[in-house]
Amino acid sequence: MIRFILADLRRVWPGALAVVLLVALATALGVGVVLQERAMRLGSARAADRFDLVIGAAGSETQLVLSSVFLQPSPLPLMPVETLRKLASDPRVAWVAPIGFGDSYQGTPIVGTTTALVNALSDGLAEGRAFAAEGEAVVGAAAGIPLGTRIKPSHGMAEEGGHAHTELAYTVVGRLKPSHTAWDKAVLVPIQAVWHLHGLGHAEEAADHDVHSEHEGSKPDDAEHGEAGHEEHEHEGAIDAAAPLDESFAKTAAGVPALLVKPRTIADAYKLRQAYRGEGTLAVFPAEVLTRLYATLGDARTVLVAVAAGAQFLVAAALIFVTVIHVGQRRRQIGALRALGTPRLTVLAIVWSELFILLALGIGAGFALGYLGALTISGWVTSWSGMVLPVAFTRADLGLAALLAGFAALLGLAPALLAYRQSPAAALRG
């Protein structure tokens, strides 16, 4: 019987191939949606695991997490420097890392931070060392920038018309091990250098200088550079590439859009979050914010899965229609089998097996296509953002495969029952 089925399928291979492709495409749509949504959840959760508490100015919790954890560009309001200094001296805090962004290098974001975050972001350095001076930088594992490269930062992104800073060029001195986060695509530089590059971080000196200038009635910038020079150096500051780092924030500090905080204990984490929710600041656990985002993703997934199910239903209806017509066209062949003494159940098994084999092949190909599609999308997201999205099947997917196989088995019964009910005499006369 098996050889008869295979020979029959070879005889009608164009139609058989069309059936397999239709089922494969309908199945791939649903499988791809499920795999991609799961990969997004896992990848973003793993990326957020490295950040216990994020503190920023009052505003959107979601935007704060997207900007600080996933490095999505967005203008965030600045917190006063007193918040940073207060956290730096808080006994409940293991370390606090201010982050400042807005500059880039050839499309790669440049993030100002501290050595504490460099040491905590991944499992150490793959090569080189951490930055130790204003003019040094550490790159993420996927940044693709060799050690020793001199980086000229640009304000904003180049495609958005950002202009290059000429006051300082960072030298890459280290590369992080993979963290599987968006930070793998970033360039990390001292926050002190970012402040100075944009004319910040000299609050005490600037205040004294402004008072002296007011008494003298002079304009130091205009006197030194002229009006044109003042406009050209919009963010002029005191830049010394060899200057050592001061991460105590006692004197050199300025407002920052976000602070990444490592509490000493879980209890300290909740106390700090409570203490910094209100009075102009916002403290969030990234995992909590992601949970709300997952709910939104879940709603979108439900809609897409419903669309995929609708497509599969339409394909199933079309297949039933096609196979019923096919059985009608094979009446003489079925009648001949019955006239030669082939039992009804054997005829039913032949017709059912042919259709089930095609549907099973389509379902298997659909799972493969859905997996490859999810891998392709995840690879594109990783190359763009640096965040790794793991695509993998789980036991739940085995349940989905079993459900589709059961549906295919039921679908094959309709034409098989038609063939079963045909009488040999009527079939041969037709």
NUPALO-661749 format. One record per residue (C-alpha): residue number from 1; residue in three letters; y, z, x. Coordinates in Angstrom, 3 decimals. Each point is the difference from the previous one (the first is absolute). Layout:
# residues N
 pos code       py       pz       px
 NUM  ALA        Y        Z        X
...
//
This chain:
# residues 430
 pos code       py       pz       px
   1  MET    0.000    0.000    0.000
   2  ILE    2.363    0.825    2.848
   3  ARG   -0.450   -3.464    1.526
   4  PHE    0.651   -1.580   -3.382
   5  ILE    3.226    2.023   -0.414
   6  LEU    1.231   -0.892    3.495
   7  ALA   -0.815   -3.673   -0.512
   8  ASP    1.854    0.014   -3.311
   9  LEU    3.051    1.613    1.600
  10  ARG    0.000   -2.575    2.798
  11  ARG   -0.061   -2.741   -2.623
  12  VAL    3.143    1.330   -1.703
  13  TRP    1.667    1.417    3.129
  14  PRO    3.601   -1.168   -0.788
  15  GLY    0.015    1.912   -3.278
  16  ALA   -1.759    2.957    1.608
  17  LEU    2.606    0.126    2.760
  18  ALA    2.810   -0.078   -2.566
  19  VAL   -1.537    2.952   -1.836
  20  VAL   -0.334    1.997    3.233
  21  LEU    3.621   -0.697    0.975
  22  LEU    1.361    0.972   -3.408
  23  VAL   -1.865    3.304    0.021
  24  ALA    0.925    0.645    3.653
  25  LEU    3.729   -0.483   -0.565
  26  ALA    0.044    2.155   -3.135
  27  THR   -1.943    2.766    1.773
  28  ALA    2.088   -0.219    3.182
  29  LEU    3.192    0.675   -1.942
  30  GLY   -1.265    3.303   -1.362
  31  VAL   -1.695    1.087    3.235
  32  GLY    3.059   -0.871    2.098
  33  VAL    2.311    2.053   -2.232
  34  VAL   -2.288    3.049    0.186
  35  LEU   -0.482   -0.216    3.781
  36  GLN    3.671   -0.608    0.767
  37  GLU    1.245    2.845   -2.181
  38  ARG   -2.499    2.377    1.602
  39  ALA    0.977   -1.163    3.496
  40  MET    3.667    0.604   -0.811
  41  ARG   -0.774    3.529   -1.159
  42  LEU   -2.093    0.851    3.055
  43  GLY    2.359   -1.591    2.506
  44  SER    3.142    1.642   -1.366
  45  ALA   -1.755    3.384   -0.343
  46  ARG   -1.176   -0.111    3.620
  47  ALA    3.480   -0.981    1.141
  48  ALA    1.579    2.904   -1.901
  49  ASP   -2.548    2.524    1.325
  50  ARG    1.866    0.166    3.308
  51  PHE    3.168    1.258   -1.676
  52  ASP   -0.132    3.421   -1.651
  53  LEU    3.537    0.399   -1.306
  54  VAL    2.977   -2.347   -0.220
  55  ILE    3.530    1.278   -0.581
  56  GLY    2.958   -2.185   -0.855
  57  ALA    3.253   -0.003   -1.904
  58  ALA   -0.159    0.276   -3.775
  59  GLY   -1.096   -3.270   -1.561
  60  SER   -3.200   -1.902   -0.717
  61  GLU   -3.236    1.638    1.140
  62  THR   -1.810   -3.330    0.017
  63  GLN    2.640   -1.722    2.103
  64  LEU    0.071    2.903    2.450
  65  VAL   -3.755   -0.279    0.590
  66  LEU    0.012   -3.806    0.153
  67  SER    2.795    0.033    2.575
  68  SER   -1.173    2.879    2.201
  69  VAL   -3.794   -0.354   -0.165
  70  PHE   -0.393   -3.752   -0.555
  71  LEU    3.243   -1.088    1.721
  72  GLN    1.166   -2.136   -2.903
  73  PRO    3.690   -0.798    0.651
  74  SER    2.354    1.669   -2.447
  75  PRO    3.370    1.727    0.361
  76  LEU   -0.579    3.741   -0.345
  77  PRO    2.788    2.585   -0.192
  78  LEU    0.428    2.178    3.084
  79  MET   -0.638    3.721    0.098
  80  PRO    2.421    2.279    1.824
  81  VAL   -0.971    0.939    3.535
  82  GLU   -0.228    3.668   -1.021
  83  THR   -3.229   -0.788   -1.885
  84  LEU   -1.623   -1.301    3.183
  85  ARG    1.141    2.968    2.078
  86  LYS   -1.122    2.481   -2.622
  87  LEU   -3.490   -1.510   -0.158
  88  ALA   -0.253   -0.237    3.792
  89  SER    0.466    3.782    0.244
  90  ASP   -2.144    0.892   -3.043
  91  PRO   -3.084    2.035    1.030
  92  ARG   -2.001   -1.662   -2.791
  93  VAL    0.403   -3.411    1.665
  94  ALA   -2.332   -1.125    2.796
  95  TRP    2.248   -2.973    0.724
  96  VAL    2.604   -2.097   -1.755
  97  ALA    0.701   -3.629    0.847
  98  PRO    3.178   -1.673   -1.215
  99  ILE   -0.353   -3.728   -0.525
 100  GLY    2.738   -2.580   -0.020
 101  PHE   -0.402   -3.680   -0.736
 102  GLY    2.113   -3.063   -0.536
 103  ASP   -0.491   -1.857    3.286
 104  SER   -2.700   -2.529    0.863
 105  TYR   -1.361   -2.180    2.773
 106  GLN   -1.294   -3.477   -0.862
 107  GLY   -0.900    1.160   -3.502
 108  THR   -1.622    3.238    1.195
 109  PRO    1.674    3.177   -1.296
 110  ILE    1.484    2.371    2.560
 111  VAL   -0.323    3.629   -1.079
 112  GLY    1.795    2.857    1.662
 113  THR   -2.029    3.195    0.214
 114  THR   -1.201    2.678    2.445
 115  THR   -2.863    0.497    2.427
 116  ALA   -1.569    2.436   -2.493
 117  LEU   -0.681   -2.858   -2.407
 118  VAL   -1.118   -2.307    2.811
 119  ASN   -2.626    2.558    0.983
 120  ALA   -1.107    0.675   -3.584
 121  LEU    0.038   -3.517   -1.422
 122  SER   -3.298   -1.179    1.501
 123  ASP   -2.720    1.328    2.274
 124  GLY    2.172   -0.301    3.074
 125  LEU    1.207   -2.954    2.016
 126  ALA   -2.121   -3.030    0.751
 127  GLU    2.045   -0.718    3.107
 128  GLY    3.171    1.192    1.709
 129  ARG    1.854    3.158   -0.994
 130  ALA    2.374    1.364   -2.611
 131  PHE    3.724   -0.714    0.341
 132  ALA    1.938    2.512    2.110
 133  ALA    3.481   -1.550    0.114
 134  GLU    2.412   -1.662   -2.411
 135  GLY   -0.833   -3.483    1.213
 136  GLU   -3.781    0.221   -0.401
 137  ALA   -2.262   -0.980   -2.897
 138  VAL   -3.595    0.301   -1.172
 139  VAL   -1.552   -2.771   -2.100
 140  GLY   -2.674    0.172   -2.676
 141  ALA   -3.507   -1.274    0.624
 142  ALA    0.596   -3.225   -1.965
 143  ALA    3.576   -0.694    1.067
 144  GLY   -1.084   -2.625    2.544
 145  ILE    2.697    0.922    2.535
 146  PRO   -1.193    0.448    3.620
 147  LEU    0.930    3.007    2.114
 148  GLY    3.070   -0.608    2.121
 149  THR    1.677   -2.197   -2.614
 150  ARG    3.731    0.574   -0.366
 151  ILE    0.912    0.158   -3.672
 152  LYS    3.488   -0.853   -1.224
 153  PRO    0.314    1.585   -3.447
 154  SER    1.616   -1.873   -2.860
 155  HIS    1.790    1.742   -2.832
 156  GLY   -1.997   -0.739   -3.154
 157  MET   -2.512   -2.847   -0.129
 158  ALA    0.655   -3.325    1.715
 159  GLU   -0.804   -2.001   -3.140
 160  GLU    2.614    2.045   -1.856
 161  GLY    2.728   -0.875    2.460
 162  GLY   -0.196    3.125    2.157
 163  HIS    1.967    0.039    3.241
 164  ALA   -1.301    1.022    3.416
 165  HIS    1.060    3.207    1.710
 166  THR    1.178   -0.676    3.540
 167  GLU    0.508    3.618    1.063
 168  LEU   -3.635    0.789    0.740
 169  ALA   -3.381   -1.606    0.690
 170  TYR   -3.094    2.134   -0.450
 171  THR   -2.851   -0.273    2.516
 172  VAL   -3.502    0.278   -1.441
 173  VAL   -1.860    2.737    1.899
 174  GLY   -2.962    0.741   -2.282
 175  ARG   -2.263   -1.261   -2.758
 176  LEU   -1.569    2.162   -2.697
 177  LYS   -3.644   -0.098   -1.015
 178  PRO   -0.600   -1.461   -3.458
 179  SER    1.046    2.306   -2.829
 180  HIS   -0.813   -2.538   -2.763
 181  THR    3.440    0.558   -1.486
 182  ALA    3.182   -2.039   -0.267
 183  TRP    1.126    1.719    3.205
 184  ASP   -2.461   -2.153    1.977
 185  LYS    2.518   -2.857   -0.412
 186  ALA    3.040    2.068    0.990
 187  VAL    1.983    0.658    3.173
 188  LEU    0.664    3.720    0.484
 189  VAL    3.109    1.016    1.913
 190  PRO    1.777    3.332    0.511
 191  ILE    2.025    0.989   -3.050
 192  GLN    2.633    1.149    2.449
 193  ALA    0.430   -3.598    1.180
 194  VAL    0.310   -1.267   -3.580
 195  TRP    2.743    2.526   -0.704
 196  HIS    1.885   -0.860    3.158
 197  LEU   -0.450   -3.746   -0.502
 198  HIS    1.719    0.303   -3.390
 199  GLY    2.742    2.331    1.191
 200  LEU   -1.629    3.150   -1.399
 201  GLY   -1.445    3.182    1.423
 202  HIS    3.167    1.236    1.726
 203  ALA    1.352    2.098   -2.830
 204  GLU    1.461    2.750    2.146
 205  GLU    1.441   -2.288    2.662
 206  ALA    1.312   -2.467   -2.587
 207  ALA    1.710    2.765   -1.942
 208  ASP    1.780    1.284    3.121
 209  HIS    0.901   -3.552    0.997
 210  ASP    1.430   -0.799   -3.448
 211  VAL    2.134    3.137    0.034
 212  HIS    1.358   -0.874    3.443
 213  SER    0.675   -3.595   -1.070
 214  GLU    1.836    1.148   -3.096
 215  HIS    2.289    2.228    2.049
 216  GLU    0.691   -2.808    2.469
 217  GLY    0.421   -2.604   -2.770
 218  SER   -2.183   -2.470    1.887
 219  LYS   -2.886   -2.325   -0.941
 220  PRO   -2.582    0.161    2.799
 221  ASP   -2.109   -2.905   -1.303
 222  ASP    2.980   -2.288   -0.390
 223  ALA    1.471    1.004    3.315
 224  GLU   -3.218   -0.669    1.859
 225  HIS   -1.325   -3.069   -1.810
 226  GLY    2.794   -1.288   -2.200
 227  GLU   -0.396   -0.721   -3.727
 228  ALA   -2.447   -2.873    0.600
 229  GLY   -2.130    2.133    2.287
 230  HIS   -0.080    2.791   -2.569
 231  GLU   -1.302   -2.365   -2.691
 232  GLU   -2.583   -1.497    2.346
 233  HIS   -1.415    3.434    0.908
 234  GLU   -0.215    1.305   -3.521
 235  HIS   -2.710    2.560    0.925
 236  GLU    1.228    0.800    3.497
 237  GLY   -1.331    3.231    1.482
 238  ALA   -0.688    1.620    3.335
 239  ILE   -3.165   -1.707    1.260
 240  ASP   -1.853    1.038    3.132
 241  ALA   -3.481   -1.519    0.287
 242  ALA   -1.018    2.560    2.621
 243  ALA    1.277    3.017   -1.948
 244  PRO   -2.731    2.642   -0.502
 245  LEU   -1.045    0.912   -3.521
 246  ASP    1.385    3.010   -1.836
 247  GLU   -2.339    0.716   -2.897
 248  SER    1.265    3.499   -0.710
 249  PHE    2.713   -1.517   -2.262
 250  ALA    2.320    2.833    0.998
 251  LYS    2.796   -2.346    1.065
 252  THR   -1.200   -3.592   -0.306
 253  ALA   -0.788   -0.679   -3.647
 254  ALA    1.252   -1.946   -2.989
 255  GLY   -0.902   -0.680   -3.602
 256  VAL   -3.394   -1.624   -0.617
 257  PRO   -1.557   -1.731   -3.030
 258  ALA   -3.323    1.842    0.223
 259  LEU   -1.839    2.795    1.794
 260  LEU   -3.737    0.091    0.602
 261  VAL   -1.123    3.623    0.034
 262  LYS   -3.248    1.560    1.216
 263  PRO   -0.371    3.459   -1.609
 264  ARG   -2.031    2.629    1.817
 265  THR   -2.179    0.811   -3.028
 266  ILE   -0.690   -1.345   -3.484
 267  ALA    1.894    2.955   -1.460
 268  ASP    2.990   -0.835    2.209
 269  ALA   -0.122   -3.599   -1.247
 270  TYR    0.401    1.082   -3.628
 271  LYS    2.708    2.514    0.892
 272  LEU    1.961   -2.631    1.928
 273  ARG   -0.329   -2.516   -2.804
 274  GLN    1.338    2.545   -2.461
 275  ALA    2.823    1.036    2.321
 276  TYR    1.241   -3.557    0.548
 277  ARG   -0.190   -1.285   -3.571
 278  GLY    3.558    0.236   -1.228
 279  GLU    3.482    0.536    1.442
 280  GLY    0.218   -3.571    1.240
 281  THR   -3.476   -0.327    1.548
 282  LEU   -3.380   -1.223   -1.207
 283  ALA   -3.359    1.117    1.398
 284  VAL   -3.215   -1.817   -0.956
 285  PHE   -3.651   -0.169    0.894
 286  PRO   -0.689   -3.725    0.541
 287  ALA   -3.448    0.338   -1.586
 288  GLU    1.533    1.215   -3.269
 289  VAL    2.397   -2.937   -0.130
 290  LEU   -2.838   -2.409    0.723
 291  THR   -2.008    1.467   -2.872
 292  ARG    2.724   -1.111   -2.394
 293  LEU    0.069   -3.413    1.644
 294  TYR   -3.773   -0.215   -0.386
 295  ALA    0.403    0.573   -3.725
 296  THR    2.286   -3.029   -0.123
 297  LEU   -2.448   -2.014    2.088
 298  GLY   -2.782    1.120   -2.330
 299  ASP    1.892   -1.356   -3.003
 300  ALA    0.538   -3.308    1.788
 301  ARG   -3.664   -0.075    0.976
 302  THR   -1.030    0.561   -3.621
 303  VAL    2.076   -2.984   -1.078
 304  LEU   -1.400   -2.235    2.751
 305  VAL   -3.580    1.098   -0.677
 306  ALA    0.547   -0.753   -3.688
 307  VAL    1.254   -3.471    0.937
 308  ALA   -3.045   -0.498    2.226
 309  ALA   -2.318    1.181   -2.800
 310  GLY    1.677   -2.444   -2.367
 311  ALA   -0.555   -2.806    2.486
 312  GLN   -3.649    0.980    0.355
 313  PHE   -0.404    0.060   -3.787
 314  LEU    1.457   -3.501   -0.273
 315  VAL   -2.298   -1.218    2.757
 316  ALA   -2.986    1.589   -1.775
 317  ALA    0.932   -1.679   -3.287
 318  ALA    0.344   -3.342    1.749
 319  LEU   -3.356    0.469    1.722
 320  ILE   -1.745    0.786   -3.286
 321  PHE    1.494   -3.142   -1.512
 322  VAL   -1.023   -2.136    2.990
 323  THR   -3.517    1.375    0.216
 324  VAL   -0.634   -0.403   -3.732
 325  ILE    0.995   -3.666    0.323
 326  HIS   -2.198   -0.237    3.095
 327  VAL   -2.991    1.391   -1.874
 328  GLY    0.620   -2.509   -2.782
 329  GLN   -0.040   -2.823    2.524
 330  ARG   -3.291    1.278    1.415
 331  ARG   -1.811    0.050   -3.336
 332  ARG   -2.433   -2.724    1.067
 333  GLN   -0.801    1.778    3.266
 334  ILE   -0.588    3.278   -1.833
 335  GLY   -2.074   -1.789   -2.656
 336  ALA   -2.131   -1.603    2.721
 337  LEU   -0.617    3.378    1.599
 338  ARG   -1.029    1.455   -3.332
 339  ALA   -2.243   -3.030   -0.779
 340  LEU   -1.750    0.468    3.349
 341  GLY   -0.912    3.509   -1.065
 342  THR    2.766    2.009    1.673
 343  PRO    0.367    3.298   -1.891
 344  ARG    3.258    0.812   -1.786
 345  LEU    0.637    3.021    2.236
 346  THR   -0.362   -2.181    3.107
 347  VAL    2.575   -2.450   -1.356
 348  LEU    2.296    2.911   -0.821
 349  ALA   -0.450    1.399    3.537
 350  ILE    0.722   -3.391    1.599
 351  VAL    3.250   -0.557   -1.911
 352  TRP    1.124    3.630    0.405
 353  SER   -0.852    0.058    3.718
 354  GLU    1.962   -3.157    0.731
 355  LEU    3.163    1.354   -1.572
 356  PHE   -0.434    3.501    1.421
 357  ILE   -0.486   -1.370    3.517
 358  LEU    3.263   -1.949   -0.282
 359  LEU    1.894    3.008   -1.389
 360  ALA   -1.429    2.326    2.645
 361  LEU    0.984   -2.417    2.751
 362  GLY    3.503   -0.195   -1.482
 363  ILE    0.303    3.791   -0.187
 364  GLY   -1.155    0.380    3.615
 365  ALA    2.408   -2.691    1.166
 366  GLY    2.756    1.652   -2.047
 367  PHE   -0.519    3.333    1.757
 368  ALA    0.159   -1.771    3.357
 369  LEU    3.142   -1.935   -0.959
 370  GLY    1.655    3.143   -1.394
 371  TYR   -0.790    1.889    3.203
 372  LEU    1.351   -2.805    2.205
 373  GLY    3.120   -0.250   -2.157
 374  ALA    0.642    3.743    0.238
 375  LEU   -0.568   -0.131    3.776
 376  THR    2.509   -2.848    0.297
 377  ILE    2.665    1.818   -2.006
 378  SER   -0.602    3.262    1.876
 379  GLY    0.224   -1.797    3.331
 380  TRP    3.304   -1.530   -1.026
 381  VAL    1.356    3.402   -1.074
 382  THR   -1.169    1.551    3.294
 383  SER    1.631   -2.714    2.104
 384  TRP    3.220    0.438   -1.945
 385  SER    0.172    3.784   -0.343
 386  GLY   -2.442    1.402    2.575
 387  MET   -1.786    2.069   -2.664
 388  VAL   -3.758   -0.604   -0.010
 389  LEU   -1.529   -0.590   -3.441
 390  PRO   -3.766    0.611    0.156
 391  VAL   -1.935   -2.407   -2.225
 392  ALA   -3.527    1.184   -0.792
 393  PHE   -2.519    0.110   -2.813
 394  THR   -1.079    3.312   -1.523
 395  ARG   -2.771    1.130   -2.335
 396  ALA    2.291   -0.701   -2.939
 397  ASP   -0.073   -3.667    0.978
 398  LEU   -3.793    0.037   -0.228
 399  GLY    0.421    1.147   -3.604
 400  LEU    2.368   -2.898   -0.632
 401  ALA   -2.495   -2.445    1.511
 402  ALA   -2.796    1.435   -2.172
 403  LEU    2.208   -0.269   -3.098
 404  LEU    0.793   -3.647    0.713
 405  ALA   -3.668   -0.749    0.698
 406  GLY   -0.955    1.582   -3.319
 407  PHE    2.630   -2.059   -1.776
 408  ALA   -1.330   -3.135    1.704
 409  ALA   -3.511    0.855   -1.160
 410  LEU    1.180    0.319   -3.595
 411  LEU    2.039   -3.177    0.281
 412  GLY   -3.062   -1.974    1.043
 413  LEU   -1.907    1.062   -3.112
 414  ALA    2.005   -2.204   -2.404
 415  PRO   -1.139   -3.414    1.321
 416  ALA   -3.449    1.407    0.832
 417  LEU   -0.527    1.087   -3.613
 418  LEU    1.066   -3.449   -1.200
 419  ALA   -2.624   -1.585    2.231
 420  TYR   -2.567    2.576   -1.150
 421  ARG    0.504   -0.877   -3.655
 422  GLN   -0.335   -3.787    0.420
 423  SER   -3.243   -1.521   -1.277
 424  PRO   -1.674   -2.645    2.197
 425  ALA   -0.196   -2.592   -2.802
 426  ALA    3.640    0.322   -0.971
 427  ALA    1.106   -0.133    3.632
 428  LEU   -2.026   -3.149    0.737
 429  ARG    1.227   -1.731   -3.164
 430  GLY    3.619    0.780    1.013
//
